[in-house]
């Protein structure tokens, strides 16, 4: 049963593109090169296919632009536009990742347990559902450094998780 539940993990790929001919109405002052397409999405999706074949569904969240190489007939892929998840259309278009991320819970059919990948995240070796989620304890969090001991008043002490 533990493995069966973990197979419910889905992948969500929000992407921001300006390089497919769409002119952004953005006053953020960000340089166009920040949004250039260097095929990150292609290789990120390929890494999911190769190293996490157990992912049953990939939701690609986009402003409506679709790279010409993307196979939209793939049954494991669902394209979600910002218009579908932003209730207030006056907030669109947006190229702000945190704004997009706060609306991911509105993706129709999204599982309670899902993996969130940006388009520039790549898997480089096989992973298993238990690398990300354990039904007994929830999502797994990995740190690249040891958390230092906390002072008496820090949040670590507040949750009594010593």
Short mmCIF file of the C-alpha atoms (twelve columns), coordinates in Angstrom:
data_MODEL
# 
_entry.id   MODEL 
# 
loop_
_atom_site.group_PDB 
_atom_site.id 
_atom_site.type_symbol 
_atom_site.label_atom_id 
_atom_site.label_alt_id 
_atom_site.label_comp_id 
_atom_site.label_asym_id 
_atom_site.label_seq_id 
_atom_site.Cartn_x 
_atom_site.Cartn_y 
_atom_site.Cartn_z 
_atom_site.pdbx_PDB_model_num 
ATOM 1   C CA . UNK A 1   0.000  0.000  0.000   1 
ATOM 2   C CA . UNK A 2   2.871  2.405  0.706   1 
ATOM 3   C CA . UNK A 3   4.251  2.055  -2.819  1 
ATOM 4   C CA . UNK A 4   0.790  2.266  -4.342  1 
ATOM 5   C CA . UNK A 5   0.193  5.619  -2.645  1 
ATOM 6   C CA . UNK A 6   3.587  6.947  -3.654  1 
ATOM 7   C CA . UNK A 7   2.866  6.124  -7.292  1 
ATOM 8   C CA . UNK A 8   0.289  8.886  -7.162  1 
ATOM 9   C CA . UNK A 9   3.084  11.446 -7.352  1 
ATOM 10  C CA . UNK A 10  2.742  13.791 -10.283 1 
ATOM 11  C CA . UNK A 11  5.216  16.279 -11.696 1 
ATOM 12  C CA . UNK A 12  4.418  19.941 -12.212 1 
ATOM 13  C CA . UNK A 13  6.591  21.981 -14.543 1 
ATOM 14  C CA . UNK A 14  5.812  25.695 -14.549 1 
ATOM 15  C CA . UNK A 15  7.610  27.405 -17.398 1 
ATOM 16  C CA . UNK A 16  8.108  30.991 -18.411 1 
ATOM 17  C CA . UNK A 17  8.890  31.698 -22.032 1 
ATOM 18  C CA . UNK A 18  9.472  34.906 -23.897 1 
ATOM 19  C CA . UNK A 19  11.469 33.392 -26.716 1 
ATOM 20  C CA . UNK A 20  8.646  31.876 -28.749 1 
ATOM 21  C CA . UNK A 21  7.599  35.195 -30.238 1 
ATOM 22  C CA . UNK A 22  5.401  36.351 -27.360 1 
ATOM 23  C CA . UNK A 23  6.068  39.912 -26.273 1 
ATOM 24  C CA . UNK A 24  5.618  40.325 -22.554 1 
ATOM 25  C CA . UNK A 25  3.704  43.236 -21.154 1 
ATOM 26  C CA . UNK A 26  6.024  43.386 -18.202 1 
ATOM 27  C CA . UNK A 27  7.540  46.341 -16.452 1 
ATOM 28  C CA . UNK A 28  9.844  44.203 -14.349 1 
ATOM 29  C CA . UNK A 29  12.932 45.439 -16.191 1 
ATOM 30  C CA . UNK A 30  14.233 41.900 -16.485 1 
ATOM 31  C CA . UNK A 31  16.523 41.296 -19.390 1 
ATOM 32  C CA . UNK A 32  15.206 39.195 -22.222 1 
ATOM 33  C CA . UNK A 33  18.145 36.804 -21.774 1 
ATOM 34  C CA . UNK A 34  16.722 35.755 -18.395 1 
ATOM 35  C CA . UNK A 35  13.888 34.007 -20.243 1 
ATOM 36  C CA . UNK A 36  15.773 32.666 -23.259 1 
ATOM 37  C CA . UNK A 37  15.028 29.104 -24.265 1 
ATOM 38  C CA . UNK A 38  18.149 26.966 -24.046 1 
ATOM 39  C CA . UNK A 39  16.178 23.716 -24.271 1 
ATOM 40  C CA . UNK A 40  16.119 23.356 -20.494 1 
ATOM 41  C CA . UNK A 41  12.527 22.159 -20.582 1 
ATOM 42  C CA . UNK A 42  13.307 19.524 -23.200 1 
ATOM 43  C CA . UNK A 43  16.155 18.071 -21.180 1 
ATOM 44  C CA . UNK A 44  14.289 18.361 -17.896 1 
ATOM 45  C CA . UNK A 45  11.365 16.378 -19.319 1 
ATOM 46  C CA . UNK A 46  13.752 13.842 -20.811 1 
ATOM 47  C CA . UNK A 47  15.407 13.412 -17.423 1 
ATOM 48  C CA . UNK A 48  11.992 12.689 -15.857 1 
ATOM 49  C CA . UNK A 49  11.276 10.087 -18.525 1 
ATOM 50  C CA . UNK A 50  14.649 8.427  -18.094 1 
ATOM 51  C CA . UNK A 51  15.175 8.614  -14.338 1 
ATOM 52  C CA . UNK A 52  11.606 8.750  -12.948 1 
ATOM 53  C CA . UNK A 53  9.489  6.653  -15.331 1 
ATOM 54  C CA . UNK A 54  7.040  5.978  -12.500 1 
ATOM 55  C CA . UNK A 55  5.700  9.555  -12.726 1 
ATOM 56  C CA . UNK A 56  2.290  9.037  -14.282 1 
ATOM 57  C CA . UNK A 57  1.415  12.596 -15.264 1 
ATOM 58  C CA . UNK A 58  3.304  15.809 -16.048 1 
ATOM 59  C CA . UNK A 59  1.472  19.122 -15.890 1 
ATOM 60  C CA . UNK A 60  3.252  21.761 -17.939 1 
ATOM 61  C CA . UNK A 61  2.180  25.207 -16.771 1 
ATOM 62  C CA . UNK A 62  2.805  27.883 -19.371 1 
ATOM 63  C CA . UNK A 63  1.611  31.291 -20.501 1 
ATOM 64  C CA . UNK A 64  0.198  29.576 -23.562 1 
ATOM 65  C CA . UNK A 65  3.355  29.192 -25.578 1 
ATOM 66  C CA . UNK A 66  4.351  25.689 -26.574 1 
ATOM 67  C CA . UNK A 67  7.740  24.675 -27.956 1 
ATOM 68  C CA . UNK A 68  7.409  23.145 -31.418 1 
ATOM 69  C CA . UNK A 69  9.155  19.931 -30.335 1 
ATOM 70  C CA . UNK A 70  6.653  19.157 -27.543 1 
ATOM 71  C CA . UNK A 71  4.418  16.143 -28.213 1 
ATOM 72  C CA . UNK A 72  1.003  17.367 -27.108 1 
ATOM 73  C CA . UNK A 73  -0.554 13.969 -27.865 1 
ATOM 74  C CA . UNK A 74  1.462  12.270 -25.122 1 
ATOM 75  C CA . UNK A 75  -1.168 10.973 -22.657 1 
ATOM 76  C CA . UNK A 76  1.166  11.605 -19.710 1 
ATOM 77  C CA . UNK A 77  1.405  15.321 -20.524 1 
ATOM 78  C CA . UNK A 78  -1.217 17.952 -19.749 1 
ATOM 79  C CA . UNK A 79  -0.708 21.540 -20.796 1 
ATOM 80  C CA . UNK A 80  -2.086 24.066 -18.300 1 
ATOM 81  C CA . UNK A 81  -2.213 27.750 -19.174 1 
ATOM 82  C CA . UNK A 82  -2.000 30.569 -16.680 1 
ATOM 83  C CA . UNK A 83  -5.538 31.559 -17.670 1 
ATOM 84  C CA . UNK A 84  -6.776 28.215 -16.321 1 
ATOM 85  C CA . UNK A 85  -5.335 28.686 -12.843 1 
ATOM 86  C CA . UNK A 86  -5.415 32.459 -12.288 1 
ATOM 87  C CA . UNK A 87  -8.899 33.484 -11.156 1 
ATOM 88  C CA . UNK A 88  -8.072 37.183 -11.558 1 
ATOM 89  C CA . UNK A 89  -7.242 37.606 -15.250 1 
ATOM 90  C CA . UNK A 90  -6.106 41.193 -14.635 1 
ATOM 91  C CA . UNK A 91  -2.959 39.670 -13.089 1 
ATOM 92  C CA . UNK A 92  -1.991 38.271 -16.499 1 
ATOM 93  C CA . UNK A 93  0.288  38.079 -18.268 1 
ATOM 94  C CA . UNK A 94  2.793  37.320 -15.569 1 
ATOM 95  C CA . UNK A 95  6.328  36.034 -15.739 1 
ATOM 96  C CA . UNK A 96  6.773  36.063 -11.985 1 
ATOM 97  C CA . UNK A 97  7.546  32.544 -10.729 1 
ATOM 98  C CA . UNK A 98  6.252  33.067 -7.163  1 
ATOM 99  C CA . UNK A 99  2.961  34.415 -8.538  1 
ATOM 100 C CA . UNK A 100 2.590  31.346 -10.752 1 
ATOM 101 C CA . UNK A 101 3.611  28.963 -7.960  1 
ATOM 102 C CA . UNK A 102 0.906  30.294 -5.636  1 
ATOM 103 C CA . UNK A 103 -1.736 29.185 -8.139  1 
ATOM 104 C CA . UNK A 104 -0.497 25.628 -8.787  1 
ATOM 105 C CA . UNK A 105 -3.045 24.198 -6.346  1 
ATOM 106 C CA . UNK A 106 -5.730 25.221 -8.857  1 
ATOM 107 C CA . UNK A 107 -4.532 22.729 -11.492 1 
ATOM 108 C CA . UNK A 108 -7.508 20.470 -12.238 1 
ATOM 109 C CA . UNK A 109 -6.753 16.860 -11.307 1 
ATOM 110 C CA . UNK A 110 -3.582 17.639 -9.394  1 
ATOM 111 C CA . UNK A 111 -2.825 15.042 -6.737  1 
ATOM 112 C CA . UNK A 112 -2.405 15.944 -3.077  1 
ATOM 113 C CA . UNK A 113 1.161  14.682 -3.469  1 
ATOM 114 C CA . UNK A 114 3.130  16.068 -6.368  1 
ATOM 115 C CA . UNK A 115 6.673  16.959 -7.316  1 
ATOM 116 C CA . UNK A 116 7.383  20.489 -8.408  1 
ATOM 117 C CA . UNK A 117 10.143 21.034 -10.968 1 
ATOM 118 C CA . UNK A 118 11.239 24.213 -12.651 1 
ATOM 119 C CA . UNK A 119 12.228 23.874 -16.280 1 
ATOM 120 C CA . UNK A 120 15.909 24.050 -15.362 1 
ATOM 121 C CA . UNK A 121 15.873 21.122 -12.917 1 
ATOM 122 C CA . UNK A 122 17.392 17.897 -14.200 1 
ATOM 123 C CA . UNK A 123 17.546 14.420 -12.721 1 
ATOM 124 C CA . UNK A 124 20.912 12.783 -13.280 1 
ATOM 125 C CA . UNK A 125 20.339 9.333  -11.845 1 
ATOM 126 C CA . UNK A 126 17.376 7.048  -11.147 1 
ATOM 127 C CA . UNK A 127 15.069 8.139  -8.350  1 
ATOM 128 C CA . UNK A 128 12.296 6.293  -6.567  1 
ATOM 129 C CA . UNK A 129 9.035  7.685  -5.177  1 
ATOM 130 C CA . UNK A 130 10.340 7.031  -1.666  1 
ATOM 131 C CA . UNK A 131 13.177 9.457  -2.360  1 
ATOM 132 C CA . UNK A 132 10.562 12.217 -2.255  1 
ATOM 133 C CA . UNK A 133 7.676  11.037 -0.155  1 
ATOM 134 C CA . UNK A 134 6.975  8.551  2.617   1 
ATOM 135 C CA . UNK A 135 3.317  7.993  3.586   1 
ATOM 136 C CA . UNK A 136 4.317  7.525  7.211   1 
ATOM 137 C CA . UNK A 137 6.223  10.802 7.553   1 
ATOM 138 C CA . UNK A 138 5.310  12.900 4.506   1 
ATOM 139 C CA . UNK A 139 7.613  14.683 2.124   1 
ATOM 140 C CA . UNK A 140 11.302 14.070 2.554   1 
ATOM 141 C CA . UNK A 141 13.501 17.122 2.918   1 
ATOM 142 C CA . UNK A 142 17.180 16.856 2.162   1 
ATOM 143 C CA . UNK A 143 19.670 19.453 3.256   1 
ATOM 144 C CA . UNK A 144 23.096 19.948 1.808   1 
ATOM 145 C CA . UNK A 145 24.454 21.041 5.163   1 
ATOM 146 C CA . UNK A 146 23.953 20.084 8.775   1 
ATOM 147 C CA . UNK A 147 21.561 22.337 10.640  1 
ATOM 148 C CA . UNK A 148 23.436 24.006 13.504  1 
ATOM 149 C CA . UNK A 149 22.214 23.743 17.071  1 
ATOM 150 C CA . UNK A 150 19.601 26.331 17.765  1 
ATOM 151 C CA . UNK A 151 19.332 28.864 20.559  1 
ATOM 152 C CA . UNK A 152 16.511 28.386 23.087  1 
ATOM 153 C CA . UNK A 153 14.170 30.859 21.348  1 
ATOM 154 C CA . UNK A 154 14.505 29.701 17.754  1 
ATOM 155 C CA . UNK A 155 11.722 27.944 15.784  1 
ATOM 156 C CA . UNK A 156 13.476 24.578 16.199  1 
ATOM 157 C CA . UNK A 157 12.841 24.842 19.941  1 
ATOM 158 C CA . UNK A 158 9.257  26.029 19.410  1 
ATOM 159 C CA . UNK A 159 8.225  22.775 17.759  1 
ATOM 160 C CA . UNK A 160 10.070 20.706 20.367  1 
ATOM 161 C CA . UNK A 161 11.740 18.720 17.615  1 
ATOM 162 C CA . UNK A 162 15.045 17.986 19.301  1 
# 
